[in-house]
Amino acid sequence: MGLSPERIVGDELLPILRKVEASQRLSREDGLLLCKTPNLTAVGYLANLVRERRHGAKTYYVRNQHVNYTNICNKFCKFCSFYAKKGGPAPYQMTLDQVRERLSWHRDVPLTEIHMVGGINPRLPYAYYLDLVRTVKEVRPGVHVKAFTAVEIVEIARQGKVTIEQALADLIEAGLDSLPGGGIEILSDRVHHELFGKKLNGEEWKNVARAAAKLGLKQYATMLYGHIETDEERVDHLVQLRELQDETGNFLTMTPLCFHPEKTELEHIELPTADTDLRNIAVSRLMLDNFEHVKSFWIMNTVPVTQMALWYGADDADGLVHEYEITYKEGEFGNKTQALTHENMIRMIEEAGRIPVERDSLYHEISHEQLEATRRPKLTPVPMAKAYGALGAGQEGEDHPVAKSSTDPGSSGNTLPFTIPK
Ligand code: SF4
Protein backbone atom coordinates (compact mmCIF):
# COMPACT_ATOMS: atom_id res chain seq x y z
CA MET A 1 0.00 0.00 0.00
CA GLY A 2 1.37 3.45 -0.90
CA LEU A 3 1.95 6.32 1.46
CA SER A 4 -0.98 8.69 2.02
CA PRO A 5 -0.59 12.33 0.87
CA GLU A 6 -0.61 13.35 4.54
CA ARG A 7 2.34 11.03 5.31
CA ILE A 8 4.28 12.31 2.29
CA VAL A 9 3.95 16.01 3.14
CA GLY A 10 4.11 15.68 6.96
CA ASP A 11 2.61 17.99 9.58
CA GLU A 12 4.60 21.04 8.53
CA LEU A 13 3.17 21.20 5.00
CA LEU A 14 -0.28 19.75 5.72
CA PRO A 15 -2.06 23.16 5.56
CA ILE A 16 -0.50 23.73 2.12
CA LEU A 17 -1.65 20.27 0.98
CA ARG A 18 -5.21 21.19 1.99
CA LYS A 19 -5.00 24.44 0.01
CA VAL A 20 -3.58 22.66 -3.05
CA GLU A 21 -6.32 20.04 -2.90
CA ALA A 22 -8.93 22.82 -2.74
CA SER A 23 -7.19 24.86 -5.51
CA GLN A 24 -6.76 27.78 -3.12
CA ARG A 25 -4.18 30.49 -3.64
CA LEU A 26 -1.00 30.12 -1.55
CA SER A 27 0.14 33.02 0.61
CA ARG A 28 3.55 34.67 0.74
CA GLU A 29 4.18 32.78 4.01
CA ASP A 30 3.32 29.47 2.30
CA GLY A 31 5.84 30.31 -0.42
CA LEU A 32 8.55 30.99 2.14
CA LEU A 33 7.85 27.75 3.96
CA LEU A 34 8.18 25.87 0.65
CA CYS A 35 11.53 27.58 0.06
CA LYS A 36 12.88 26.73 3.50
CA THR A 37 11.56 23.27 4.37
CA PRO A 38 14.15 20.48 4.12
CA ASN A 39 11.43 18.19 2.76
CA LEU A 40 12.07 18.79 -0.96
CA THR A 41 10.24 15.58 -1.88
CA ALA A 42 7.06 16.97 -0.31
CA VAL A 43 7.44 20.27 -2.19
CA GLY A 44 7.80 18.31 -5.44
CA TYR A 45 4.83 16.12 -4.57
CA LEU A 46 2.62 19.19 -4.02
CA ALA A 47 3.79 20.81 -7.27
CA ASN A 48 3.16 17.58 -9.14
CA LEU A 49 -0.46 17.55 -7.94
CA VAL A 50 -0.97 20.91 -9.67
CA ARG A 51 1.04 19.90 -12.75
CA GLU A 52 -0.93 16.67 -13.28
CA ARG A 53 -4.27 18.37 -12.61
CA ARG A 54 -3.54 20.78 -15.46
CA HIS A 55 -1.62 18.62 -17.92
CA GLY A 56 -1.67 14.98 -16.82
CA ALA A 57 1.52 13.30 -18.04
CA LYS A 58 1.93 15.55 -21.11
CA THR A 59 5.27 17.28 -21.50
CA TYR A 60 5.54 19.95 -24.16
CA TYR A 61 8.54 20.82 -26.29
CA VAL A 62 9.17 23.02 -29.30
CA ARG A 63 11.56 22.88 -32.23
CA ASN A 64 13.33 26.20 -32.08
CA GLN A 65 16.50 28.02 -32.95
CA HIS A 66 18.09 30.84 -30.97
CA VAL A 67 19.68 33.79 -32.72
CA ASN A 68 21.66 36.20 -30.53
CA TYR A 69 22.16 39.02 -33.02
CA THR A 70 24.77 40.98 -31.03
CA ASN A 71 26.79 40.64 -27.85
CA ILE A 72 27.68 44.32 -27.76
CA CYS A 73 25.99 45.82 -24.74
CA ASN A 74 26.24 48.94 -22.60
CA LYS A 75 24.42 47.61 -19.53
CA PHE A 76 27.32 45.65 -17.91
CA CYS A 77 25.15 43.41 -15.73
CA LYS A 78 27.32 41.69 -13.12
CA PHE A 79 25.73 38.27 -13.67
CA CYS A 80 26.30 38.28 -17.45
CA SER A 81 29.08 36.39 -19.26
CA PHE A 82 27.58 37.03 -22.68
CA TYR A 83 28.42 40.64 -23.42
CA ALA A 84 31.69 41.51 -25.16
CA LYS A 85 34.51 42.77 -22.95
CA LYS A 86 38.28 42.70 -22.65
CA GLY A 87 39.38 39.21 -21.66
CA GLY A 88 35.93 37.86 -22.49
CA PRO A 89 33.91 37.19 -25.62
CA ALA A 90 34.89 39.11 -28.76
CA PRO A 91 32.30 41.61 -29.96
CA TYR A 92 30.03 40.74 -32.83
CA GLN A 93 27.07 42.32 -34.53
CA MET A 94 25.21 40.27 -37.12
CA THR A 95 24.34 41.85 -40.42
CA LEU A 96 21.04 40.80 -41.96
CA ASP A 97 22.96 38.53 -44.34
CA GLN A 98 24.62 36.84 -41.38
CA VAL A 99 21.21 36.32 -39.82
CA ARG A 100 20.03 34.76 -43.10
CA GLU A 101 23.07 32.49 -43.11
CA ARG A 102 22.52 31.46 -39.51
CA LEU A 103 18.89 30.59 -40.24
CA SER A 104 19.89 28.60 -43.30
CA TRP A 105 22.00 26.23 -41.17
CA HIS A 106 18.81 24.43 -40.19
CA ARG A 107 16.87 24.84 -43.41
CA ASP A 108 15.78 21.18 -43.40
CA VAL A 109 14.65 21.14 -39.79
CA PRO A 110 10.93 21.83 -39.32
CA LEU A 111 11.47 24.59 -36.76
CA THR A 112 8.41 26.45 -35.58
CA GLU A 113 10.05 29.15 -33.46
CA ILE A 114 12.97 31.56 -33.75
CA HIS A 115 13.99 33.00 -30.40
CA MET A 116 16.01 36.16 -30.87
CA VAL A 117 17.60 38.39 -28.21
CA GLY A 118 20.78 40.39 -27.98
CA GLY A 119 22.75 42.99 -26.07
CA ILE A 120 21.99 46.71 -26.04
CA ASN A 121 24.16 48.17 -28.80
CA PRO A 122 23.47 51.93 -28.89
CA ARG A 123 24.73 52.12 -32.51
CA LEU A 124 21.83 50.05 -33.86
CA PRO A 125 19.09 52.15 -35.47
CA TYR A 126 15.36 51.57 -35.11
CA ALA A 127 15.05 50.21 -38.65
CA TYR A 128 17.59 47.44 -37.92
CA TYR A 129 15.27 45.82 -35.40
CA LEU A 130 12.28 45.96 -37.74
CA ASP A 131 14.34 44.50 -40.58
CA LEU A 132 15.71 41.79 -38.30
CA VAL A 133 12.18 40.52 -37.71
CA ARG A 134 11.30 40.87 -41.40
CA THR A 135 14.40 38.88 -42.32
CA VAL A 136 13.37 35.95 -40.15
CA LYS A 137 9.91 35.94 -41.69
CA GLU A 138 11.44 36.16 -45.16
CA VAL A 139 13.73 33.17 -44.63
CA ARG A 140 11.25 31.08 -42.65
CA PRO A 141 7.70 32.15 -43.45
CA GLY A 142 5.21 30.76 -40.97
CA VAL A 143 7.68 30.56 -38.12
CA HIS A 144 6.85 32.21 -34.78
CA VAL A 145 9.21 35.06 -33.93
CA LYS A 146 9.77 35.37 -30.19
CA ALA A 147 12.15 38.27 -29.75
CA PHE A 148 13.44 41.13 -27.59
CA THR A 149 13.33 41.31 -23.83
CA ALA A 150 11.81 44.38 -22.18
CA VAL A 151 15.22 46.07 -21.95
CA GLU A 152 15.62 45.75 -25.72
CA ILE A 153 12.11 47.08 -26.28
CA VAL A 154 12.95 50.19 -24.22
CA GLU A 155 16.14 50.66 -26.29
CA ILE A 156 14.30 50.16 -29.59
CA ALA A 157 11.71 52.78 -28.59
CA ARG A 158 14.51 55.15 -27.55
CA GLN A 159 16.25 54.69 -30.91
CA GLY A 160 13.01 55.35 -32.79
CA LYS A 161 12.06 58.26 -30.53
CA VAL A 162 8.64 56.65 -30.19
CA THR A 163 6.57 55.36 -27.29
CA ILE A 164 6.87 51.76 -26.08
CA GLU A 165 3.39 51.13 -27.54
CA GLN A 166 4.41 52.50 -30.96
CA ALA A 167 7.64 50.46 -31.01
CA LEU A 168 5.71 47.30 -30.18
CA ALA A 169 3.08 48.08 -32.81
CA ASP A 170 5.78 48.59 -35.47
CA LEU A 171 7.53 45.35 -34.47
CA ILE A 172 4.23 43.45 -34.60
CA GLU A 173 3.63 44.83 -38.09
CA ALA A 174 7.13 43.63 -39.09
CA GLY A 175 6.28 40.11 -37.86
CA LEU A 176 6.99 39.93 -34.13
CA ASP A 177 4.77 37.29 -32.52
CA SER A 178 5.68 37.32 -28.81
CA LEU A 179 8.12 38.64 -26.20
CA PRO A 180 10.40 36.25 -24.33
CA GLY A 181 10.87 36.63 -20.60
CA GLY A 182 13.99 38.21 -19.21
CA GLY A 183 15.05 41.80 -18.87
CA ILE A 184 14.33 42.08 -15.16
CA GLU A 185 15.89 38.86 -13.72
CA ILE A 186 14.28 39.38 -10.32
CA LEU A 187 11.81 42.03 -9.23
CA SER A 188 13.81 43.45 -6.34
CA ASP A 189 15.10 47.02 -6.05
CA ARG A 190 18.04 45.79 -3.95
CA VAL A 191 19.19 43.20 -6.51
CA HIS A 192 18.53 45.62 -9.37
CA HIS A 193 20.75 48.22 -7.71
CA GLU A 194 23.54 45.74 -6.91
CA LEU A 195 23.65 43.66 -10.08
CA PHE A 196 22.00 45.39 -13.02
CA GLY A 197 21.48 49.04 -12.17
CA LYS A 198 21.89 50.27 -15.78
CA LYS A 199 19.00 48.13 -16.97
CA LEU A 200 15.37 49.03 -16.60
CA ASN A 201 13.80 48.69 -13.13
CA GLY A 202 10.80 46.66 -12.04
CA GLU A 203 8.19 49.32 -12.77
CA GLU A 204 9.60 49.98 -16.25
CA TRP A 205 9.61 46.23 -16.92
CA LYS A 206 5.97 45.98 -15.86
CA ASN A 207 5.05 48.90 -18.10
CA VAL A 208 6.47 47.07 -21.13
CA ALA A 209 4.51 43.97 -20.06
CA ARG A 210 1.30 46.03 -19.76
CA ALA A 211 1.86 47.66 -23.16
CA ALA A 212 2.39 44.23 -24.76
CA ALA A 213 -0.79 42.92 -23.14
CA LYS A 214 -2.77 45.91 -24.45
CA LEU A 215 -1.65 45.06 -27.99
CA GLY A 216 -2.38 41.34 -27.56
CA LEU A 217 1.31 40.42 -27.87
CA LYS A 218 1.80 37.27 -25.82
CA GLN A 219 4.76 37.03 -23.51
CA TYR A 220 6.70 34.75 -21.21
CA ALA A 221 8.09 35.28 -17.72
CA THR A 222 11.35 34.21 -16.09
CA MET A 223 13.20 34.43 -12.79
CA LEU A 224 17.00 34.30 -12.57
CA TYR A 225 17.89 32.57 -9.30
CA GLY A 226 21.04 31.39 -7.58
CA HIS A 227 23.02 34.67 -7.31
CA ILE A 228 22.51 37.12 -4.41
CA GLU A 229 18.73 36.96 -4.09
CA THR A 230 17.08 35.78 -0.87
CA ASP A 231 14.17 33.38 -0.45
CA GLU A 232 12.01 36.38 0.44
CA GLU A 233 12.96 38.09 -2.84
CA ARG A 234 12.20 34.95 -4.85
CA VAL A 235 8.76 34.66 -3.31
CA ASP A 236 8.15 38.37 -3.77
CA HIS A 237 9.09 38.05 -7.45
CA LEU A 238 6.53 35.26 -7.86
CA VAL A 239 3.83 37.24 -6.03
CA GLN A 240 4.47 40.28 -8.24
CA LEU A 241 4.27 38.13 -11.39
CA ARG A 242 1.04 36.59 -10.11
CA GLU A 243 -0.46 40.04 -9.52
CA LEU A 244 0.57 41.19 -12.99
CA GLN A 245 -0.96 38.06 -14.48
CA ASP A 246 -4.19 38.76 -12.56
CA GLU A 247 -4.17 42.18 -14.20
CA THR A 248 -3.24 41.23 -17.79
CA GLY A 249 -3.71 37.47 -18.23
CA ASN A 250 -1.02 37.76 -20.90
CA PHE A 251 1.77 35.44 -19.72
CA LEU A 252 1.97 31.98 -21.25
CA THR A 253 4.75 30.34 -19.26
CA MET A 254 7.04 30.80 -16.31
CA THR A 255 10.68 29.70 -16.68
CA PRO A 256 12.94 29.75 -13.62
CA LEU A 257 16.49 30.28 -14.92
CA CYS A 258 19.52 28.92 -13.11
CA PHE A 259 22.38 31.43 -12.73
CA HIS A 260 25.73 30.35 -14.20
CA PRO A 261 28.57 32.19 -12.45
CA GLU A 262 31.40 31.18 -14.85
CA LYS A 263 33.14 34.20 -16.42
CA THR A 264 30.86 36.70 -14.68
CA GLU A 265 31.69 39.23 -11.97
CA LEU A 266 30.03 36.82 -9.52
CA GLU A 267 32.36 33.92 -10.24
CA HIS A 268 32.88 33.35 -6.50
CA ILE A 269 29.26 32.17 -6.17
CA GLU A 270 28.68 28.43 -6.41
CA LEU A 271 26.54 27.04 -9.24
CA PRO A 272 23.02 26.35 -7.91
CA THR A 273 22.45 22.75 -6.80
CA ALA A 274 19.80 20.35 -8.12
CA ASP A 275 17.84 21.03 -4.90
CA THR A 276 17.75 24.75 -5.77
CA ASP A 277 16.76 24.04 -9.38
CA LEU A 278 13.96 21.64 -8.50
CA ARG A 279 12.71 23.77 -5.61
CA ASN A 280 12.43 26.90 -7.76
CA ILE A 281 10.48 25.02 -10.39
CA ALA A 282 8.17 23.49 -7.77
CA VAL A 283 7.61 26.73 -5.85
CA SER A 284 6.91 28.57 -9.12
CA ARG A 285 4.31 25.93 -10.04
CA LEU A 286 2.65 26.23 -6.63
CA MET A 287 2.65 30.02 -6.29
CA LEU A 288 1.71 30.87 -9.90
CA ASP A 289 -1.81 29.49 -9.87
CA ASN A 290 -2.75 31.72 -12.82
CA PHE A 291 0.07 30.54 -15.13
CA GLU A 292 -0.77 27.61 -17.39
CA HIS A 293 2.79 26.37 -17.93
CA VAL A 294 6.09 26.05 -16.04
CA LYS A 295 9.19 25.27 -18.06
CA SER A 296 12.43 23.52 -17.17
CA PHE A 297 15.13 25.05 -19.39
CA TRP A 298 17.40 22.01 -19.82
CA ILE A 299 20.24 23.98 -21.33
CA MET A 300 20.76 25.81 -18.04
CA ASN A 301 19.78 23.21 -15.45
CA THR A 302 20.92 20.10 -17.43
CA VAL A 303 19.03 17.19 -18.97
CA PRO A 304 19.03 15.00 -15.80
CA VAL A 305 17.59 17.80 -13.64
CA THR A 306 14.97 18.51 -16.30
CA GLN A 307 13.93 14.85 -16.22
CA MET A 308 13.40 15.18 -12.46
CA ALA A 309 11.70 18.55 -12.89
CA LEU A 310 8.95 16.88 -14.92
CA TRP A 311 7.86 15.42 -11.54
CA TYR A 312 8.44 18.69 -9.66
CA GLY A 313 5.94 20.93 -11.44
CA ALA A 314 7.39 21.44 -14.93
CA ASP A 315 5.19 20.47 -17.90
CA ASP A 316 7.51 21.92 -20.56
CA ALA A 317 11.06 20.91 -21.48
CA ASP A 318 11.69 23.86 -23.82
CA GLY A 319 13.11 22.85 -27.18
CA LEU A 320 15.89 21.63 -29.37
CA VAL A 321 17.59 25.03 -28.96
CA HIS A 322 20.26 25.43 -31.60
CA GLU A 323 23.09 27.93 -30.96
CA TYR A 324 22.31 29.26 -27.54
CA GLU A 325 25.08 31.74 -26.75
CA ILE A 326 24.09 33.25 -23.42
CA THR A 327 25.78 30.60 -21.25
CA TYR A 328 28.76 28.44 -22.14
CA LYS A 329 29.47 24.80 -21.50
CA GLU A 330 32.32 24.23 -19.07
CA GLY A 331 32.93 27.95 -18.91
CA GLU A 332 34.45 28.10 -22.37
CA PHE A 333 33.69 30.96 -24.71
CA GLY A 334 32.80 30.07 -28.26
CA ASN A 335 31.19 26.72 -27.42
CA LYS A 336 27.84 27.71 -28.78
CA THR A 337 26.22 24.71 -30.40
CA GLN A 338 24.07 23.14 -27.74
CA ALA A 339 21.24 21.03 -29.10
CA LEU A 340 19.18 17.95 -28.41
CA THR A 341 18.12 15.96 -31.43
CA HIS A 342 14.40 15.38 -31.80
CA GLU A 343 14.91 11.73 -30.91
CA ASN A 344 16.88 12.65 -27.80
CA MET A 345 14.22 15.09 -26.65
CA ILE A 346 11.55 12.40 -26.97
CA ARG A 347 13.77 9.86 -25.24
CA MET A 348 14.55 12.28 -22.40
CA ILE A 349 10.83 12.84 -21.75
CA GLU A 350 9.76 9.21 -22.15
CA GLU A 351 12.59 7.95 -19.97
CA ALA A 352 11.23 10.23 -17.23
CA GLY A 353 7.84 8.53 -17.58
CA ARG A 354 6.06 11.41 -19.30
CA ILE A 355 4.33 11.81 -22.68
CA PRO A 356 6.15 14.06 -25.18
CA VAL A 357 3.91 16.50 -27.05
CA GLU A 358 5.33 18.77 -29.72
CA ARG A 359 3.83 22.24 -29.51
CA ASP A 360 4.07 25.60 -31.22
CA SER A 361 4.98 28.76 -29.31
CA LEU A 362 1.37 29.32 -28.23
CA TYR A 363 0.98 25.71 -26.99
CA HIS A 364 -1.10 24.40 -29.87
CA GLU A 365 -0.20 20.77 -30.47
CA ILE A 366 1.66 20.42 -33.76
CA SER A 367 0.45 18.53 -36.78
CA HIS A 368 2.64 17.42 -39.70
CA GLU A 369 0.88 19.79 -42.12
CA GLN A 370 1.85 22.75 -39.97
CA LEU A 371 5.44 21.58 -39.90
CA GLU A 372 5.60 21.41 -43.69
CA ALA A 373 4.70 25.11 -43.88
CA THR A 374 7.87 26.05 -42.00
CA ARG A 375 10.21 23.42 -43.46
CA ARG A 376 11.45 25.10 -46.65
CA PRO A 377 13.01 28.51 -46.48
CA LYS A 378 11.73 30.94 -49.08
CA LEU A 379 14.53 33.17 -50.23
CA THR A 380 12.53 35.99 -51.77
CA PRO A 381 14.00 39.24 -50.47
CA VAL A 382 11.64 41.70 -48.81
CA PRO A 383 12.18 45.47 -48.94
CA MET A 384 14.54 46.70 -46.24
CA ALA A 385 14.98 50.20 -44.95
CA LYS A 386 18.78 50.16 -45.45
CA ALA A 387 21.88 48.00 -45.45
CA TYR A 388 23.73 47.38 -42.20
CA GLY A 389 27.23 46.40 -43.33
CA ALA A 390 28.63 49.45 -41.56
CA LEU A 391 27.40 48.08 -38.23
CA GLY A 392 29.57 44.98 -38.31
CA ALA A 393 31.83 43.56 -35.64
CA GLY A 394 34.20 45.96 -33.97
CA GLN A 395 31.80 48.93 -33.82
CA GLU A 396 31.22 49.99 -30.29
CA GLY A 397 29.50 52.56 -28.19
CA GLU A 398 31.71 55.09 -26.44
CA ASP A 399 31.17 53.40 -23.10
CA HIS A 400 31.85 49.92 -24.40
CA PRO A 401 35.13 48.31 -23.37
CA VAL A 402 35.73 46.00 -26.32
CA ALA A 403 38.62 45.46 -28.73
CA LYS A 404 38.06 46.79 -32.25
CA SER A 405 39.83 44.06 -34.14
CA SER A 406 37.56 41.16 -33.19
CA THR A 407 35.40 39.32 -35.67
CA ASP A 408 32.01 37.70 -35.50
CA PRO A 409 32.62 34.28 -33.97
CA GLY A 410 29.35 33.01 -35.38
CA SER A 411 29.87 33.73 -39.07
CA SER A 412 32.46 31.19 -40.06
CA GLY A 413 30.29 29.18 -42.34
CA ASN A 414 30.12 26.07 -40.29
CA THR A 415 29.43 22.44 -40.35
CA LEU A 416 27.48 21.34 -37.33
CA PRO A 417 29.13 18.69 -35.15
CA PHE A 418 25.92 16.71 -34.64
CA THR A 419 23.24 15.01 -36.67
CA ILE A 420 20.50 17.36 -37.73
CA PRO A 421 17.24 16.07 -36.30
CA LYS A 422 14.51 15.07 -38.74
S1 SF4 B 1 22.22 40.57 -19.37
FE1 SF4 B 1 21.62 41.55 -21.29
S2 SF4 B 1 21.55 43.73 -20.79
FE2 SF4 B 1 22.77 42.75 -19.17
S3 SF4 B 1 24.91 42.90 -19.87
FE3 SF4 B 1 24.12 40.90 -20.55
S4 SF4 B 1 23.42 41.30 -22.65
FE4 SF4 B 1 23.59 43.28 -21.63
Residues whose N, C-alpha, C, O or C-beta is under 5 A from the ligand:
A	BS01	SF4	C73 K75 F76 C77 C80 Y83 G118 G119 I120
